[in-house]
Structure formats: C-alpha cells, structure tokens
Amino acid sequence: MQFLYLLESIRTDFLDTVFGAITTLGGKTLMLVICIITMWCVNKKRGYYLLTTCFTGIIINQTLKILFRIPRPWIKDPKFTIVASARGAATGYSFPSGHTQNITIAMGAPARFIKNTAVRIVCITIIALVAFSRMYLGVHTPLDVVVSLVIGAALVMSFYPFFDRSDEKPGPVYIIMGVMCALALLLTMLTELYNWPADIDLHNLESAREAGYLTSGCSLATLISYYLDRKYVHSETGAVWWLQIIKLVVGLALILAIKEGLKPVFAMIIGDHPITSAIRYFLMVLFGALIWPGIITWISKKLPVKK
C-alpha cells in the first residue's frame, strides 16, 4: 500500500484525466476489436491465436479472482482514496488485474508476431501505461498488476509457437482450444456447484458465474469455427479494399445485432439465466470467426477484380 499512497500524493486533475483515459484501453472492447480486425483483414492464423489467448486469459483471470477473493485497495484500507471517476468500472475482486491482463494480451500478441521494432516499442509502452494507470487510479495493488503481466505474457509467449506452426501441425492448437473449453466449463461448474462461504460478495460471484458461461460459449465456438474453417470453408483475409471496409463495418454491426438483438428474445424465453450469455456469445464468435469470413470470401471470389 505504500506505493499506492505515494501515487495518491502526486495526483492532479490533469493526471487523473490522462490516466483515466489510458486505463480504458485495458477494457475488453479494444481486445476484441483487435482480434476481429486481425482475423478478418490481416491474418486468420494470428486471429485465432489472439482469440484463444484472450479467452483463456479471461477464464484464468476470473477463476483466480473468485478463488482468492482479495478486496480492492480502498476496501482493505478505508483511509486510502481512489480517483472517483475510476470507481464505476472497478467492480469485482482486486486480484489479479483484468485490465492489465487484457492489454498485455491485446498488445503483447501483435508485438510477438509483428517483426517491427517500432511497433513492439509502441505495444510495450501501451502495456506499461495501462498497468501503471491501474495503480495510479488506486484500483489495483502492484501485486495485482505484476501477476496479470506475468499471466498475460506467459500466455502470449507459450501459445505463439503452436499457432505459428498450425498450418503444418494443427494438433497442438486443437489441444490448446480443448483445454480452454475445459477450463471454461470448470469455472462454470465451480461457480454453480461449490459451497461458497456465506460472506462472499454475491455481485462478484455472479460476475464470475457470468464469465464462466460466456467464455464457455466463446471457447466452444472458437474450436468449432477453427475445425470447420480448416476442413470446409477455407476463408481468406484478402479482398478488394472496399470489400474489406464492408466486411468490417457490416460485420461488426451484425455481431452487435446478435449480441443485443437476442438479449430480449432470450430474456422472454429463458429469463436472466447466464446460459443466455453462453448462447449469444457462441453465436457471435461462430458468426465472426466462421460464417461472415466465409461469406466475404465467397463474394470476393465472384468479383471480376483483383484483390
């Protein structure tokens, strides 16, 4: 806490605004956008690498949060204050830091496969800034941040060689994706079946439960999409420039429609059970990783113009 108190002592309105903006980069939105752009327009193999690393990271992060149940810094020490604007997004248990892990994967993976020193410096700088912002804002301790950096970096580095050789040797990738699915299922079963202590924060437990169902749907859809694309679809990332724009704009709109449009439908049929999140996110990933790229590839091959 001494380091957090030191940061608290140097806060200014200007720095609060700057680091408040920087910390938003660690949300899941940027991570998923990078995954989608990579898979649709850059390199499909790298896209699956990013997706798998991201989903595995979320599963591990949520599992550790619910197992250790470490409170936020200002709850551990009521005398400590945080930047007020950061409180709304600082939900759930403190350890480990989700934002730090998200940005480590979202920026670390491109830094791993893009052989450009300038790009790598930018990616590492963004990771460092987001990690520091979590401590400056007072929402995480150095331990939360360091452990997340280690987990994110370990996933990025350990998964890369297998995906890099996946064209010739897809077997290890299937194993990694299978383990990812199993871990998501275990998280779901843990939140549903374990006899949690009476004093557990119900909001945090529900957050982990939601994450278990959500990542179960995402993980299974990733595995199915990878298999079907390799065997039947063979989607391509290349396309004429205007079709690439359509691919991104229309594709993102359709994914958003699946996410938001099905929510009230399932709510009427099933209620608010998190199984609805599993179904919606399964369909979102299946559409984004398999169906939409397949449609665009088919259209691209019919066009009488070069890519």
C-alpha positions as YAML, in Angstrom:
chain: A
units: angstrom
residues:
- id: 1
  name: MET
  ca: [0.00, 0.00, 0.00]
- id: 2
  name: GLN
  ca: [2.97, 2.34, 0.47]
- id: 3
  name: PHE
  ca: [3.44, 2.65, -3.28]
- id: 4
  name: LEU
  ca: [-0.26, 3.40, -3.77]
- id: 5
  name: TYR
  ca: [-0.09, 6.09, -1.10]
- id: 6
  name: LEU
  ca: [2.89, 7.59, -2.93]
- id: 7
  name: LEU
  ca: [0.89, 7.73, -6.16]
- id: 8
  name: GLU
  ca: [-2.08, 9.16, -4.27]
- id: 9
  name: SER
  ca: [0.13, 12.03, -3.08]
- id: 10
  name: ILE
  ca: [1.10, 13.11, -6.62]
- id: 11
  name: ARG
  ca: [-2.37, 13.05, -8.18]
- id: 12
  name: THR
  ca: [-3.60, 16.08, -10.09]
- id: 13
  name: ASP
  ca: [-6.79, 16.72, -12.03]
- id: 14
  name: PHE
  ca: [-4.81, 16.62, -15.27]
- id: 15
  name: LEU
  ca: [-3.13, 13.29, -14.48]
- id: 16
  name: ASP
  ca: [-6.44, 11.87, -13.27]
- id: 17
  name: THR
  ca: [-7.94, 12.64, -16.68]
- id: 18
  name: VAL
  ca: [-4.95, 11.31, -18.63]
- id: 19
  name: PHE
  ca: [-4.65, 8.02, -16.78]
- id: 20
  name: GLY
  ca: [-8.42, 7.66, -16.66]
- id: 21
  name: ALA
  ca: [-8.41, 7.73, -20.47]
- id: 22
  name: ILE
  ca: [-5.40, 5.42, -20.75]
- id: 23
  name: THR
  ca: [-6.94, 2.80, -18.47]
- id: 24
  name: THR
  ca: [-9.95, 2.38, -20.78]
- id: 25
  name: LEU
  ca: [-7.60, 0.74, -23.28]
- id: 26
  name: GLY
  ca: [-7.49, -2.25, -20.94]
- id: 27
  name: GLY
  ca: [-11.18, -2.99, -21.34]
- id: 28
  name: LYS
  ca: [-12.39, -5.98, -23.30]
- id: 29
  name: THR
  ca: [-13.61, -3.81, -26.22]
- id: 30
  name: LEU
  ca: [-10.18, -2.96, -27.64]
- id: 31
  name: MET
  ca: [-9.02, -6.53, -27.15]
- id: 32
  name: LEU
  ca: [-11.94, -7.96, -29.13]
- id: 33
  name: VAL
  ca: [-11.68, -5.30, -31.87]
- id: 34
  name: ILE
  ca: [-8.01, -6.19, -32.39]
- id: 35
  name: CYS
  ca: [-8.98, -9.87, -32.59]
- id: 36
  name: ILE
  ca: [-11.66, -9.18, -35.20]
- id: 37
  name: ILE
  ca: [-9.54, -6.89, -37.38]
- id: 38
  name: THR
  ca: [-6.68, -9.39, -37.31]
- id: 39
  name: MET
  ca: [-8.88, -12.36, -38.16]
- id: 40
  name: TRP
  ca: [-10.84, -10.63, -40.94]
- id: 41
  name: CYS
  ca: [-8.27, -8.41, -42.60]
- id: 42
  name: VAL
  ca: [-4.73, -9.32, -41.55]
- id: 43
  name: ASN
  ca: [-4.04, -12.99, -40.89]
- id: 44
  name: LYS
  ca: [-6.55, -15.66, -39.94]
- id: 45
  name: LYS
  ca: [-3.99, -17.78, -38.10]
- id: 46
  name: ARG
  ca: [-2.96, -14.78, -36.00]
- id: 47
  name: GLY
  ca: [-6.63, -14.03, -35.38]
- id: 48
  name: TYR
  ca: [-7.24, -17.46, -33.88]
- id: 49
  name: TYR
  ca: [-4.07, -17.03, -31.83]
- id: 50
  name: LEU
  ca: [-5.43, -13.78, -30.42]
- id: 51
  name: LEU
  ca: [-8.92, -15.16, -29.79]
- id: 52
  name: THR
  ca: [-7.65, -18.23, -27.98]
- id: 53
  name: THR
  ca: [-5.17, -16.26, -25.89]
- id: 54
  name: CYS
  ca: [-7.80, -13.65, -24.96]
- id: 55
  name: PHE
  ca: [-10.47, -16.15, -23.94]
- id: 56
  name: THR
  ca: [-8.01, -18.30, -21.99]
- id: 57
  name: GLY
  ca: [-6.77, -15.19, -20.21]
- id: 58
  name: ILE
  ca: [-10.30, -14.16, -19.20]
- id: 59
  name: ILE
  ca: [-11.00, -17.65, -17.84]
- id: 60
  name: ILE
  ca: [-7.81, -17.72, -15.76]
- id: 61
  name: ASN
  ca: [-8.34, -14.17, -14.51]
- id: 62
  name: GLN
  ca: [-11.91, -14.77, -13.37]
- id: 63
  name: THR
  ca: [-11.01, -18.09, -11.76]
- id: 64
  name: LEU
  ca: [-8.22, -16.51, -9.72]
- id: 65
  name: LYS
  ca: [-10.46, -13.61, -8.69]
- id: 66
  name: ILE
  ca: [-13.14, -15.89, -7.28]
- id: 67
  name: LEU
  ca: [-10.66, -18.29, -5.64]
- id: 68
  name: PHE
  ca: [-8.54, -15.66, -3.86]
- id: 69
  name: ARG
  ca: [-11.32, -13.09, -3.29]
- id: 70
  name: ILE
  ca: [-8.91, -10.24, -2.47]
- id: 71
  name: PRO
  ca: [-10.76, -6.94, -1.89]
- id: 72
  name: ARG
  ca: [-9.93, -3.68, -3.64]
- id: 73
  name: PRO
  ca: [-7.27, -1.40, -2.06]
- id: 74
  name: TRP
  ca: [-9.76, 1.13, -0.64]
- id: 75
  name: ILE
  ca: [-11.73, -1.70, 0.97]
- id: 76
  name: LYS
  ca: [-8.61, -3.22, 2.52]
- id: 77
  name: ASP
  ca: [-7.57, 0.22, 3.80]
- id: 78
  name: PRO
  ca: [-10.52, 2.60, 4.30]
- id: 79
  name: LYS
  ca: [-8.12, 5.54, 4.70]
- id: 80
  name: PHE
  ca: [-6.95, 5.13, 1.12]
- id: 81
  name: THR
  ca: [-8.80, 7.05, -1.59]
- id: 82
  name: ILE
  ca: [-9.12, 6.32, -5.30]
- id: 83
  name: VAL
  ca: [-9.76, 8.58, -8.26]
- id: 84
  name: ALA
  ca: [-13.53, 9.00, -8.14]
- id: 85
  name: SER
  ca: [-14.06, 8.56, -11.88]
- id: 86
  name: ALA
  ca: [-12.44, 5.10, -11.74]
- id: 87
  name: ARG
  ca: [-14.79, 3.66, -9.14]
- id: 88
  name: GLY
  ca: [-17.61, 2.81, -11.52]
- id: 89
  name: ALA
  ca: [-15.53, 0.42, -13.64]
- id: 90
  name: ALA
  ca: [-13.64, -1.03, -10.66]
- id: 91
  name: THR
  ca: [-16.07, -3.84, -9.94]
- id: 92
  name: GLY
  ca: [-15.23, -7.32, -8.73]
- id: 93
  name: TYR
  ca: [-12.33, -8.54, -6.68]
- id: 94
  name: SER
  ca: [-8.91, -6.94, -6.98]
- id: 95
  name: PHE
  ca: [-6.53, -9.82, -7.69]
- id: 96
  name: PRO
  ca: [-5.43, -10.14, -10.45]
- id: 97
  name: SER
  ca: [-5.98, -7.05, -12.62]
- id: 98
  name: GLY
  ca: [-8.27, -7.77, -15.57]
- id: 99
  name: HIS
  ca: [-7.42, -4.55, -17.43]
- id: 100
  name: THR
  ca: [-3.69, -5.20, -17.17]
- id: 101
  name: GLN
  ca: [-4.03, -8.76, -18.39]
- id: 102
  name: ASN
  ca: [-6.32, -7.72, -21.25]
- id: 103
  name: ILE
  ca: [-3.90, -5.11, -22.59]
- id: 104
  name: THR
  ca: [-0.90, -7.41, -22.11]
- id: 105
  name: ILE
  ca: [-2.56, -9.92, -24.42]
- id: 106
  name: ALA
  ca: [-4.10, -7.39, -26.84]
- id: 107
  name: MET
  ca: [-0.77, -5.59, -27.36]
- id: 108
  name: GLY
  ca: [1.61, -8.41, -26.49]
- id: 109
  name: ALA
  ca: [0.36, -10.77, -29.19]
- id: 110
  name: PRO
  ca: [0.87, -8.27, -32.05]
- id: 111
  name: ALA
  ca: [4.26, -7.38, -30.58]
- id: 112
  name: ARG
  ca: [5.13, -11.07, -30.76]
- id: 113
  name: PHE
  ca: [4.17, -11.70, -34.37]
- id: 114
  name: ILE
  ca: [4.92, -8.30, -35.95]
- id: 115
  name: LYS
  ca: [8.64, -8.18, -36.66]
- id: 116
  name: ASN
  ca: [8.98, -4.43, -36.34]
- id: 117
  name: THR
  ca: [10.90, -2.75, -33.54]
- id: 118
  name: ALA
  ca: [8.85, 0.47, -33.61]
- id: 119
  name: VAL
  ca: [5.57, -1.46, -33.36]
- id: 120
  name: ARG
  ca: [6.92, -3.51, -30.49]
- id: 121
  name: ILE
  ca: [8.04, -0.40, -28.61]
- id: 122
  name: VAL
  ca: [4.58, 1.16, -29.03]
- id: 123
  name: CYS
  ca: [2.84, -2.04, -27.86]
- id: 124
  name: ILE
  ca: [5.07, -2.42, -24.80]
- id: 125
  name: THR
  ca: [4.64, 1.27, -23.94]
- id: 126
  name: ILE
  ca: [0.85, 0.96, -24.05]
- id: 127
  name: ILE
  ca: [1.01, -2.12, -21.81]
- id: 128
  name: ALA
  ca: [3.20, -0.27, -19.30]
- id: 129
  name: LEU
  ca: [0.96, 2.81, -19.29]
- id: 130
  name: VAL
  ca: [-2.24, 0.84, -18.71]
- id: 131
  name: ALA
  ca: [-0.59, -1.23, -15.97]
- id: 132
  name: PHE
  ca: [0.64, 1.94, -14.24]
- id: 133
  name: SER
  ca: [-2.76, 3.62, -14.65]
- id: 134
  name: ARG
  ca: [-4.45, 0.87, -12.63]
- id: 135
  name: MET
  ca: [-2.19, 1.69, -9.67]
- id: 136
  name: TYR
  ca: [-2.29, 5.46, -10.16]
- id: 137
  name: LEU
  ca: [-6.09, 5.41, -10.11]
- id: 138
  name: GLY
  ca: [-5.93, 3.35, -6.91]
- id: 139
  name: VAL
  ca: [-7.97, 0.39, -8.14]
- id: 140
  name: HIS
  ca: [-5.18, -2.23, -8.01]
- id: 141
  name: THR
  ca: [-2.08, -3.01, -5.98]
- id: 142
  name: PRO
  ca: [1.35, -3.70, -7.53]
- id: 143
  name: LEU
  ca: [0.81, -7.42, -6.84]
- id: 144
  name: ASP
  ca: [-2.45, -7.42, -8.83]
- id: 145
  name: VAL
  ca: [-0.71, -5.75, -11.76]
- id: 146
  name: VAL
  ca: [2.52, -7.77, -11.77]
- id: 147
  name: VAL
  ca: [0.72, -11.13, -11.62]
- id: 148
  name: SER
  ca: [-1.52, -10.09, -14.52]
- id: 149
  name: LEU
  ca: [1.51, -9.00, -16.56]
- id: 150
  name: VAL
  ca: [3.13, -12.39, -15.95]
- id: 151
  name: ILE
  ca: [-0.01, -14.37, -16.82]
- id: 152
  name: GLY
  ca: [-0.68, -12.37, -19.98]
- id: 153
  name: ALA
  ca: [2.93, -12.55, -21.16]
- id: 154
  name: ALA
  ca: [3.11, -16.27, -20.39]
- id: 155
  name: LEU
  ca: [0.02, -16.99, -22.50]
- id: 156
  name: VAL
  ca: [1.25, -14.80, -25.36]
- id: 157
  name: MET
  ca: [4.68, -16.43, -25.45]
- id: 158
  name: SER
  ca: [3.64, -20.03, -24.83]
- id: 159
  name: PHE
  ca: [0.77, -20.14, -27.34]
- id: 160
  name: TYR
  ca: [2.59, -18.41, -30.19]
- id: 161
  name: PRO
  ca: [4.87, -21.26, -31.41]
- id: 162
  name: PHE
  ca: [1.94, -23.68, -31.71]
- id: 163
  name: PHE
  ca: [-0.22, -21.28, -33.71]
- id: 164
  name: ASP
  ca: [2.76, -20.22, -35.81]
- id: 165
  name: ARG
  ca: [3.19, -23.84, -36.96]
- id: 166
  name: SER
  ca: [-0.53, -24.64, -37.09]
- id: 167
  name: ASP
  ca: [-0.70, -24.83, -40.89]
- id: 168
  name: GLU
  ca: [1.57, -27.87, -40.81]
- id: 169
  name: LYS
  ca: [0.79, -29.15, -37.30]
- id: 170
  name: PRO
  ca: [-2.74, -28.20, -36.17]
- id: 171
  name: GLY
  ca: [-2.89, -30.89, -33.48]
- id: 172
  name: PRO
  ca: [-1.43, -28.80, -30.62]
- id: 173
  name: VAL
  ca: [-3.83, -25.97, -31.42]
- id: 174
  name: TYR
  ca: [-6.80, -28.32, -31.10]
- id: 175
  name: ILE
  ca: [-5.42, -29.44, -27.73]
- id: 176
  name: ILE
  ca: [-5.00, -25.84, -26.54]
- id: 177
  name: MET
  ca: [-8.54, -24.97, -27.62]
- id: 178
  name: GLY
  ca: [-9.87, -28.14, -25.98]
- id: 179
  name: VAL
  ca: [-8.16, -27.25, -22.71]
- id: 180
  name: MET
  ca: [-9.59, -23.73, -23.00]
- id: 181
  name: CYS
  ca: [-13.10, -25.18, -23.31]
- id: 182
  name: ALA
  ca: [-12.50, -27.47, -20.33]
- id: 183
  name: LEU
  ca: [-11.26, -24.58, -18.18]
- id: 184
  name: ALA
  ca: [-14.32, -22.50, -19.06]
- id: 185
  name: LEU
  ca: [-16.58, -25.41, -18.12]
- id: 186
  name: LEU
  ca: [-14.70, -25.90, -14.84]
- id: 187
  name: LEU
  ca: [-15.14, -22.21, -13.99]
- id: 188
  name: THR
  ca: [-18.86, -22.52, -14.69]
- id: 189
  name: MET
  ca: [-19.16, -25.65, -12.53]
- id: 190
  name: LEU
  ca: [-17.12, -24.02, -9.77]
- id: 191
  name: THR
  ca: [-19.44, -21.04, -9.55]
- id: 192
  name: GLU
  ca: [-22.57, -23.18, -9.76]
- id: 193
  name: LEU
  ca: [-21.72, -26.15, -7.53]
- id: 194
  name: TYR
  ca: [-19.15, -25.06, -4.94]
- id: 195
  name: ASN
  ca: [-20.45, -24.33, -1.44]
- id: 196
  name: TRP
  ca: [-19.22, -20.75, -1.15]
- id: 197
  name: PRO
  ca: [-18.89, -19.11, 2.30]
- id: 198
  name: ALA
  ca: [-21.82, -17.05, 3.49]
- id: 199
  name: ASP
  ca: [-19.85, -13.80, 3.49]
- id: 200
  name: ILE
  ca: [-18.87, -13.98, -0.19]
- id: 201
  name: ASP
  ca: [-19.69, -10.90, -2.23]
- id: 202
  name: LEU
  ca: [-22.67, -12.03, -4.30]
- id: 203
  name: HIS
  ca: [-22.02, -9.46, -7.01]
- id: 204
  name: ASN
  ca: [-18.52, -10.81, -7.53]
- id: 205
  name: LEU
  ca: [-19.74, -14.39, -7.52]
- id: 206
  name: GLU
  ca: [-22.36, -13.55, -10.13]
- id: 207
  name: SER
  ca: [-19.69, -11.82, -12.24]
- id: 208
  name: ALA
  ca: [-17.54, -14.97, -12.20]
- id: 209
  name: ARG
  ca: [-20.59, -17.11, -12.96]
- id: 210
  name: GLU
  ca: [-21.45, -14.93, -15.94]
- id: 211
  name: ALA
  ca: [-17.83, -15.13, -17.15]
- id: 212
  name: GLY
  ca: [-17.91, -18.92, -16.91]
- id: 213
  name: TYR
  ca: [-20.96, -19.24, -19.13]
- id: 214
  name: LEU
  ca: [-19.81, -16.51, -21.52]
- id: 215
  name: THR
  ca: [-16.35, -17.98, -22.05]
- id: 216
  name: SER
  ca: [-17.80, -21.47, -22.39]
- id: 217
  name: GLY
  ca: [-19.81, -20.28, -25.38]
- id: 218
  name: CYS
  ca: [-16.88, -18.33, -26.84]
- id: 219
  name: SER
  ca: [-14.39, -21.17, -26.38]
- id: 220
  name: LEU
  ca: [-16.60, -23.83, -27.93]
- id: 221
  name: ALA
  ca: [-17.42, -21.59, -30.89]
- id: 222
  name: THR
  ca: [-13.71, -20.88, -31.43]
- id: 223
  name: LEU
  ca: [-12.88, -24.58, -31.52]
- id: 224
  name: ILE
  ca: [-15.78, -25.43, -33.86]
- id: 225
  name: SER
  ca: [-15.00, -22.50, -36.17]
- id: 226
  name: TYR
  ca: [-11.33, -23.43, -36.37]
- id: 227
  name: TYR
  ca: [-12.15, -27.03, -37.28]
- id: 228
  name: LEU
  ca: [-14.84, -26.23, -39.85]
- id: 229
  name: ASP
  ca: [-12.80, -23.48, -41.49]
- id: 230
  name: ARG
  ca: [-9.77, -25.74, -41.88]
- id: 231
  name: LYS
  ca: [-11.84, -28.62, -43.24]
- id: 232
  name: TYR
  ca: [-14.53, -26.95, -45.35]
- id: 233
  name: VAL
  ca: [-14.66, -23.14, -45.53]
- id: 234
  name: HIS
  ca: [-11.03, -22.05, -46.07]
- id: 235
  name: SER
  ca: [-11.85, -18.36, -45.61]
- id: 236
  name: GLU
  ca: [-9.35, -15.73, -46.75]
- id: 237
  name: THR
  ca: [-8.40, -12.37, -45.27]
- id: 238
  name: GLY
  ca: [-7.56, -10.74, -48.58]
- id: 239
  name: ALA
  ca: [-10.21, -8.81, -50.52]
- id: 240
  name: VAL
  ca: [-10.56, -5.67, -52.64]
- id: 241
  name: TRP
  ca: [-10.27, -2.57, -50.41]
- id: 242
  name: TRP
  ca: [-13.93, -1.55, -50.46]
- id: 243
  name: LEU
  ca: [-15.00, -5.09, -49.62]
- id: 244
  name: GLN
  ca: [-12.64, -5.01, -46.64]
- id: 245
  name: ILE
  ca: [-14.44, -1.90, -45.40]
- id: 246
  name: ILE
  ca: [-17.83, -3.56, -45.88]
- id: 247
  name: LYS
  ca: [-16.51, -6.64, -44.12]
- id: 248
  name: LEU
  ca: [-15.57, -4.60, -41.06]
- id: 249
  name: VAL
  ca: [-18.50, -2.19, -40.88]
- id: 250
  name: VAL
  ca: [-21.31, -4.61, -41.74]
- id: 251
  name: GLY
  ca: [-19.69, -7.50, -39.88]
- id: 252
  name: LEU
  ca: [-19.30, -5.54, -36.65]
- id: 253
  name: ALA
  ca: [-22.88, -4.28, -36.97]
- id: 254
  name: LEU
  ca: [-24.17, -7.84, -37.39]
- id: 255
  name: ILE
  ca: [-22.18, -9.09, -34.40]
- id: 256
  name: LEU
  ca: [-23.61, -6.24, -32.33]
- id: 257
  name: ALA
  ca: [-27.09, -7.15, -33.58]
- id: 258
  name: ILE
  ca: [-26.61, -10.74, -32.43]
- id: 259
  name: LYS
  ca: [-25.34, -9.57, -29.04]
- id: 260
  name: GLU
  ca: [-28.05, -7.02, -28.33]
- id: 261
  name: GLY
  ca: [-30.90, -8.27, -30.51]
- id: 262
  name: LEU
  ca: [-31.05, -11.74, -29.00]
- id: 263
  name: LYS
  ca: [-30.81, -10.50, -25.41]
- id: 264
  name: PRO
  ca: [-34.51, -9.54, -25.03]
- id: 265
  name: VAL
  ca: [-35.60, -12.60, -27.01]
- id: 266
  name: PHE
  ca: [-33.77, -15.00, -24.70]
- id: 267
  name: ALA
  ca: [-34.90, -12.99, -21.67]
- id: 268
  name: MET
  ca: [-38.53, -13.67, -22.59]
- id: 269
  name: ILE
  ca: [-37.90, -17.38, -23.24]
- id: 270
  name: ILE
  ca: [-35.32, -18.36, -20.62]
- id: 271
  name: GLY
  ca: [-35.17, -15.39, -18.25]
- id: 272
  name: ASP
  ca: [-31.97, -13.83, -16.97]
- id: 273
  name: HIS
  ca: [-30.01, -17.08, -16.51]
- id: 274
  name: PRO
  ca: [-26.40, -16.66, -17.75]
- id: 275
  name: ILE
  ca: [-26.87, -19.60, -20.12]
- id: 276
  name: THR
  ca: [-28.31, -16.95, -22.42]
- id: 277
  name: SER
  ca: [-24.90, -15.26, -22.50]
- id: 278
  name: ALA
  ca: [-23.28, -18.57, -23.42]
- id: 279
  name: ILE
  ca: [-25.67, -18.96, -26.37]
- id: 280
  name: ARG
  ca: [-25.38, -15.37, -27.57]
- id: 281
  name: TYR
  ca: [-21.60, -15.29, -27.41]
- id: 282
  name: PHE
  ca: [-21.36, -18.72, -29.01]
- id: 283
  name: LEU
  ca: [-23.36, -17.38, -31.96]
- id: 284
  name: MET
  ca: [-21.33, -14.14, -32.07]
- id: 285
  name: VAL
  ca: [-17.99, -15.97, -32.24]
- id: 286
  name: LEU
  ca: [-19.30, -18.58, -34.68]
- id: 287
  name: PHE
  ca: [-20.58, -15.82, -36.95]
- id: 288
  name: GLY
  ca: [-17.44, -13.70, -36.61]
- id: 289
  name: ALA
  ca: [-14.89, -16.48, -36.96]
- id: 290
  name: LEU
  ca: [-16.60, -18.76, -39.48]
- id: 291
  name: ILE
  ca: [-19.80, -17.60, -41.16]
- id: 292
  name: TRP
  ca: [-19.01, -13.98, -42.01]
- id: 293
  name: PRO
  ca: [-15.44, -14.61, -43.25]
- id: 294
  name: GLY
  ca: [-16.82, -17.46, -45.36]
- id: 295
  name: ILE
  ca: [-19.47, -15.23, -46.91]
- id: 296
  name: ILE
  ca: [-16.96, -12.47, -47.72]
- id: 297
  name: THR
  ca: [-14.52, -14.99, -49.19]
- id: 298
  name: TRP
  ca: [-17.27, -16.36, -51.45]
- id: 299
  name: ILE
  ca: [-18.22, -12.84, -52.59]
- id: 300
  name: SER
  ca: [-14.57, -11.91, -53.16]
- id: 301
  name: LYS
  ca: [-14.01, -14.91, -55.42]
- id: 302
  name: LYS
  ca: [-17.02, -13.91, -57.54]
- id: 303
  name: LEU
  ca: [-15.74, -10.37, -58.15]
- id: 304
  name: PRO
  ca: [-14.10, -9.73, -61.54]
- id: 305
  name: VAL
  ca: [-11.38, -7.59, -59.93]
- id: 306
  name: LYS
  ca: [-8.06, -8.27, -58.30]
- id: 307
  name: LYS
  ca: [-7.66, -8.05, -54.55]
...
